[in-house]
Amino acid sequence: MHKILFIHGLASSGAYKMADMLRQLLRPSEVVAPDLPIDPDQALPELDALNKKEKPDLVVGLSWGGFLALRLEAAHTVVINPDLDISVLLRQHIGPMEYLSPRRNGELSFLITEEICQKYEQLESRAIHADKAVLGCFGEQDTLVHCIDKFESIFPGRAFRYPGGHLPTYPEMKFHIVPAIKEFLGQKEGRPEGQPL
């Protein structure tokens, strides 16, 4: 059994449907899916502590979560439509925003400030270690985030395109992304191709 740390996207939570998709499609893996604050000075230390405590075999980050996932020390990392220029998106939404999936603490909204945007801008300027075991999954119809070129400049040959948008559907996960994850893990763990995860 594998342990997976799922990092949700912006305005979301650990209850986002992708966590359940991973649980169903990568059975019998355990999926740890925390609710994270928007401020990277809080989110990254929380993730780092959780990563050290849980020791996941795989970290999966979606969009904003992909940005954060690339900054963790992890055995294997899969990022799905990672927003590597998150400060640009955040600046378009300065002010209060509602969460789009339920939070464990019951909070309904959060606040994006210029200070938070500047913190992300500083993180964006720091190098990401290219020697990480990383797979990037990019939706061909993603109209929100367009970072495949930036990703490939850091991780050449590690981008995978799937037919879909920014937030993958269950069929896109089942028939495209999860098979790519299994192949990626098999290659990185020395498992013969075709052997189940």
C-alpha positions in Angstrom: 0.0 0.0 0.0 1.2 3.5 -0.8 0.6 6.6 1.2 -0.3 9.7 -0.9 -0.3 13.4 0.3 -2.8 15.3 -1.8 -2.4 19.1 -1.9 -5.5 20.9 -3.0 -5.8 23.9 -5.3 -6.6 27.5 -4.5 -10.0 28.2 -2.8 -10.4 24.5 -2.2 -9.8 22.0 0.6 -8.7 18.4 1.4 -12.4 17.5 0.8 -12.0 18.3 -2.9 -13.2 15.4 -5.1 -9.7 14.6 -6.4 -8.7 13.2 -3.0 -11.6 10.7 -3.3 -10.7 9.9 -6.9 -7.1 9.1 -5.8 -8.5 6.9 -3.1 -10.7 5.0 -5.5 -8.3 4.7 -8.4 -5.2 3.9 -6.5 -6.7 1.5 -4.0 -5.6 0.4 -1.4 -3.5 3.6 -1.0 -4.1 5.9 1.9 -4.7 9.5 0.9 -3.8 12.3 3.4 -5.6 15.5 2.3 -5.1 18.5 4.6 -6.9 21.9 4.4 -4.2 24.5 3.9 -4.1 28.3 4.5 -3.5 30.6 1.6 -0.5 32.3 3.3 2.7 30.4 2.2 4.4 31.3 5.5 1.8 29.1 7.1 1.0 26.6 4.4 4.6 25.5 3.6 5.6 24.8 7.3 2.4 22.9 7.8 3.0 20.8 4.7 6.7 20.2 5.6 5.7 19.0 9.1 3.0 16.7 7.6 5.3 15.4 5.0 7.9 14.5 7.6 5.3 12.9 9.9 3.4 10.9 7.2 6.4 10.1 5.0 4.2 9.7 1.8 5.4 7.6 -1.1 3.8 10.1 -3.4 2.8 13.8 -3.3 0.1 15.0 -5.7 -0.5 18.7 -6.1 -3.3 20.3 -8.1 -2.8 23.8 -9.5 -1.8 26.0 -6.5 -1.1 22.7 -4.7 1.3 21.8 -7.5 3.2 25.0 -6.8 3.5 24.0 -3.2 4.3 20.3 -3.9 7.4 21.2 -5.9 8.8 22.9 -2.8 8.6 19.8 -0.7 11.2 17.1 -0.2 9.4 14.0 -1.5 10.2 10.6 -3.0 7.9 11.1 -5.9 5.9 14.2 -6.9 3.0 14.5 -9.4 1.7 18.0 -10.2 -1.5 18.4 -12.1 -1.8 21.7 -14.0 0.6 23.4 -11.5 0.4 27.2 -11.4 4.1 28.1 -11.3 3.2 31.8 -11.6 0.6 31.8 -8.9 1.2 35.5 -7.9 -0.2 36.6 -11.3 -3.5 34.7 -10.7 -3.7 35.9 -7.0 -3.3 39.5 -8.0 -6.4 39.2 -10.2 -8.4 38.2 -7.1 -7.1 40.5 -4.4 -9.8 40.7 -1.7 -12.1 38.2 -0.1 -12.8 34.8 -1.9 -15.1 32.0 -1.1 -13.9 28.5 -0.7 -15.3 26.2 -3.4 -15.2 23.0 -1.3 -16.0 22.5 2.5 -13.3 23.2 5.0 -12.9 21.1 8.2 -13.0 24.3 10.4 -16.2 25.5 8.7 -14.6 28.7 7.2 -16.4 29.9 4.1 -13.9 32.5 2.8 -10.4 33.7 2.9 -8.5 37.0 2.0 -5.9 37.5 -0.7 -3.7 40.5 0.0 -0.9 42.2 -1.8 1.4 41.0 0.9 0.5 37.4 0.2 1.0 38.0 -3.6 4.5 39.3 -2.8 5.3 36.3 -0.7 4.4 34.0 -3.7 6.4 36.2 -6.0 9.5 35.7 -3.8 8.9 31.9 -3.8 8.6 31.9 -7.6 12.0 33.6 -8.0 13.7 30.7 -6.0 15.0 27.8 -8.0 13.2 24.5 -7.9 15.6 21.5 -7.7 15.4 19.8 -11.1 16.8 16.5 -9.8 13.4 15.7 -8.1 11.4 12.7 -9.3 8.6 14.7 -10.8 5.8 14.1 -13.3 3.7 17.1 -14.6 0.2 16.4 -16.0 -1.2 19.2 -18.2 -4.7 19.5 -19.5 -4.8 20.3 -23.2 -7.9 22.4 -22.7 -6.8 24.2 -19.6 -8.0 27.8 -19.9 -6.8 28.9 -16.5 -3.1 28.0 -16.1 -0.5 27.8 -18.9 2.8 26.8 -17.3 3.8 23.7 -19.3 6.7 25.6 -21.0 8.0 26.8 -17.7 7.7 23.3 -16.2 9.5 21.8 -19.1 12.3 24.3 -18.8 12.9 23.0 -15.3 12.0 19.3 -15.8 12.7 18.5 -19.5 10.8 15.4 -20.8 8.7 15.1 -17.6 5.5 16.7 -18.9 2.5 14.6 -19.8 -0.6 16.1 -21.7 -4.1 14.7 -21.2 -7.3 15.6 -23.0 -9.1 17.7 -20.5 -9.3 21.0 -18.6 -7.8 22.6 -15.5 -9.7 20.4 -13.1 -9.6 16.8 -14.3 -12.8 14.8 -14.4 -13.1 11.2 -13.1 -12.8 9.7 -16.6 -9.7 11.9 -17.3 -8.2 10.7 -14.0 -9.1 7.1 -14.6 -8.0 6.8 -18.2 -5.1 9.2 -18.5 -3.7 10.7 -15.3 -3.7 7.6 -13.0 -2.2 5.3 -15.6 0.6 7.9 -16.1 1.1 8.0 -12.3 1.3 4.2 -12.1 3.8 4.2 -15.0 5.8 7.0 -13.3 5.9 5.2 -10.0 6.8 1.9 -11.7 9.7 3.5 -13.5 11.0 5.2 -10.3 10.6 2.2 -8.1 12.1 -0.3 -10.6 8.8 -2.2 -10.9 8.4 -4.1 -14.2 6.0 -2.3 -16.6 2.5 -3.6 -16.2 2.9 -4.8 -12.6 0.1 -3.3 -10.5 0.7 -0.4 -8.1 
